[in-house]
Amino acid sequence: MAIRLVIGIALVALGLLHVVTGTLAIAAYVVGAVAILTGVIRYCPAWSIFGINTSSPAHK
């Protein structure tokens, strides 16, 4: 979760600070926003498509 948030924030910052411009900036915004969203809600739909579960098992 934390890695996704850091990467998302970094990508959005690259666009906002004009480190990347044009189409690359738009891609950075989109990928960054998706990374932030999936980090905040702690769920990534792409993982479920591939049948991957990264959550630890619940303790009983």
N, CA, C and O of each residue as an XYZ file, in Angstrom:
240
protein
N       0.807     -1.175      0.000
C       0.000      0.000      0.000
C       0.866      1.260      0.000
O       0.636      2.163     -0.804
N       1.827      1.330      0.863
C       2.655      2.530      0.971
C       3.467      2.760     -0.302
O       3.676      3.902     -0.712
N       3.913      1.695     -0.913
C       4.698      1.834     -2.144
C       3.841      2.440     -3.243
O       4.297      3.323     -3.971
N       2.600      1.972     -3.370
C       1.691      2.526     -4.382
C       1.451      4.009     -4.148
O       1.438      4.798     -5.092
N       1.262      4.387     -2.890
C       1.023      5.798     -2.584
C       2.227      6.661     -2.938
O       2.076      7.733     -3.524
N       3.402      6.203     -2.588
C       4.624      6.971     -2.876
C       4.826      7.104     -4.380
O       5.138      8.189     -4.871
N       4.651      6.013     -5.111
C       4.819      6.056     -6.565
C       3.767      6.966     -7.190
O       4.073      7.762     -8.078
N       2.527      6.845     -6.723
C       1.459      7.691     -7.253
C       1.726      9.165     -7.021
O       1.581      9.981     -7.932
N       2.111      9.502     -5.814
C       2.407     10.902     -5.493
C       3.586     11.402     -6.321
O       3.572     12.537     -6.797
N       4.602     10.568     -6.494
C       5.772     10.966     -7.286
C       5.390     11.217     -8.739
O       5.850     12.188     -9.341
N       4.555     10.354     -9.309
C       4.146     10.533    -10.700
C       3.329     11.807    -10.891
O       3.544     12.550    -11.849
N       2.402     12.054     -9.989
C       1.598     13.275    -10.084
C       2.501     14.506     -9.904
O       2.323     15.512    -10.592
N       3.451     14.426     -8.994
C       4.374     15.541     -8.768
C       5.229     15.821    -10.000
O       5.515     16.976    -10.313
N       5.637     14.759    -10.698
C       6.427     14.964    -11.923
C       5.650     15.800    -12.935
O       6.220     16.667    -13.598
N       4.370     15.544    -13.051
C       3.548     16.328    -13.970
C       3.333     17.748    -13.468
O       3.443     18.704    -14.236
N       3.028     17.888    -12.189
C       2.766     19.214    -11.640
C       3.994     20.120    -11.664
O       3.878     21.334    -11.833
N       5.154     19.525    -11.496
C       6.392     20.307    -11.480
C       6.992     20.476    -12.876
O       8.086     21.020    -13.027
N       6.272     20.007    -13.893
C       6.683     20.123    -15.298
C       8.005     19.428    -15.595
O       8.748     19.845    -16.484
N       8.293     18.374    -14.852
C       9.465     17.555    -15.150
C       9.187     16.769    -16.429
O      10.074     16.578    -17.260
N       7.944     16.318    -16.571
C       7.489     15.688    -17.808
C       6.368     16.555    -18.367
O       5.618     17.177    -17.614
N       6.261     16.592    -19.682
C       5.252     17.431    -20.320
C       4.535     16.659    -21.410
O       4.952     15.565    -21.791
N       3.467     17.233    -21.901
C       2.732     16.655    -23.019
C       2.050     15.346    -22.659
O       1.470     15.197    -21.583
N       2.134     14.405    -23.586
C       1.487     13.110    -23.421
C       2.056     12.352    -22.234
O       1.317     11.662    -21.533
N       3.335     12.467    -22.001
C       3.958     11.789    -20.868
C       3.420     12.327    -19.541
O       3.257     11.567    -18.586
N       3.147     13.618    -19.475
C       2.574     14.200    -18.256
C       1.166     13.669    -18.025
O       0.800     13.359    -16.891
N       0.376     13.561    -19.083
C      -0.980     13.026    -18.954
C      -0.925     11.589    -18.466
O      -1.700     11.197    -17.593
N      -0.009     10.797    -19.027
C       0.152      9.407    -18.585
C       0.583      9.353    -17.123
O       0.118      8.495    -16.373
N       1.458     10.252    -16.715
C       1.911     10.290    -15.317
C       0.757     10.624    -14.392
O       0.631     10.030    -13.321
N      -0.096     11.576    -14.791
C      -1.268     11.914    -13.984
C      -2.208     10.721    -13.834
O      -2.660     10.411    -12.732
N      -2.498     10.055    -14.952
C      -3.454      8.943    -14.925
C      -2.911      7.780    -14.104
O      -3.598      7.272    -13.218
N      -1.690      7.357    -14.390
C      -1.097      6.231    -13.665
C      -0.910      6.596    -12.192
O      -1.139      5.766    -11.311
N      -0.496      7.826    -11.926
C      -0.323      8.274    -10.549
C      -1.633      8.293     -9.787
O      -1.688      7.871     -8.632
N      -2.698      8.782    -10.428
C      -4.004      8.832     -9.771
C      -4.525      7.430     -9.477
O      -5.087      7.183     -8.410
N      -4.338      6.514    -10.421
C      -4.777      5.129    -10.202
C      -3.977      4.500     -9.064
O      -4.540      3.799     -8.223
N      -2.677      4.747     -9.033
C      -1.838      4.199     -7.960
C      -2.263      4.749     -6.602
O      -2.325      4.005     -5.624
N      -2.555      6.038     -6.537
C      -2.999      6.636     -5.274
C      -4.343      6.048     -4.862
O      -4.533      5.689     -3.700
N      -5.277      5.948     -5.806
C      -6.603      5.413     -5.497
C      -6.527      3.974     -4.994
O      -7.145      3.636     -3.985
N      -5.770      3.123     -5.693
C      -5.669      1.725     -5.263
C      -4.905      1.605     -3.947
O      -5.153      0.679     -3.175
N      -3.990      2.516     -3.683
C      -3.283      2.514     -2.407
C      -4.182      2.918     -1.259
O      -4.092      2.360     -0.166
N      -5.050      3.892     -1.505
C      -5.951      4.371     -0.457
C      -7.033      3.342     -0.144
O      -7.321      3.083      1.025
N      -7.640      2.746     -1.188
C      -8.717      1.788     -0.935
C      -8.197      0.380     -0.666
O      -8.965     -0.517     -0.319
N      -6.895      0.193     -0.828
C      -6.216     -1.074     -0.539
C      -6.786     -2.242     -1.350
O      -6.885     -3.363     -0.853
N      -7.157     -1.966     -2.600
C      -7.672     -3.001     -3.487
C      -7.282     -2.648     -4.909
O      -7.455     -1.510     -5.344
N      -6.755     -3.627     -5.634
C      -6.373     -3.425     -7.020
C      -7.123     -4.443     -7.880
O      -6.859     -5.641     -7.776
N      -8.046     -3.995     -8.721
C      -8.823     -4.911     -9.544
C      -7.955     -5.760    -10.482
O      -8.334     -6.881    -10.822
N      -6.820     -5.247    -10.894
C      -5.949     -6.013    -11.795
C      -5.467     -7.300    -11.133
O      -5.335     -8.326    -11.801
N      -5.205     -7.258     -9.835
C      -4.746     -8.469     -9.143
C      -5.824     -9.548     -9.158
O      -5.514    -10.728     -9.324
N      -7.085     -9.156     -8.987
C      -8.151    -10.161     -8.964
C      -8.345    -10.808    -10.324
O      -8.739    -11.972    -10.399
N      -8.080    -10.083    -11.394
C      -8.172    -10.661    -12.746
C      -7.184    -11.811    -12.884
O      -7.499    -12.834    -13.492
N      -6.006    -11.649    -12.326
C      -4.971    -12.683    -12.417
C      -5.019    -13.671    -11.250
O      -4.189    -14.577    -11.171
N      -5.978    -13.500    -10.353
C      -6.136    -14.433     -9.236
C      -5.069    -14.303     -8.167
O      -4.776    -15.265     -7.458
N      -4.487    -13.117     -8.047
C      -3.431    -12.895     -7.061
C      -4.034    -12.235     -5.832
O      -4.800    -11.278     -5.952
N      -3.695    -12.737     -4.655
C      -4.149    -12.152     -3.402
C      -2.918    -11.852     -2.557
O      -2.211    -12.766     -2.132
N      -2.667    -10.577     -2.318
C      -1.477    -10.190     -1.555
C      -1.783     -9.899     -0.091
O      -0.875     -9.562      0.670
N      -3.061    -10.024      0.323
C      -3.382     -9.771      1.733
C      -3.006    -10.975      2.586
O      -3.067    -12.129      2.161
N      -2.621    -10.650      3.792
C      -2.275    -11.717      4.716
C      -3.558    -12.396      5.195
O      -4.602    -11.749      5.285
N      -3.491    -13.684      5.502
C      -4.687    -14.381      5.972
C      -5.175    -13.821      7.305
O      -4.380    -13.393      8.142
N      -6.467    -13.831      7.484
C      -7.058    -13.330      8.732
C      -6.738    -14.284      9.882
O      -6.753    -15.505      9.728
N      -6.449    -13.688     11.032
C      -6.174    -14.493     12.225
C      -7.499    -14.918     12.860
O      -8.441    -14.131     12.947
N      -7.553    -16.184     13.302
C      -8.771    -16.678     13.939
C      -8.580    -16.798     15.424
O      -9.502    -17.200     16.135
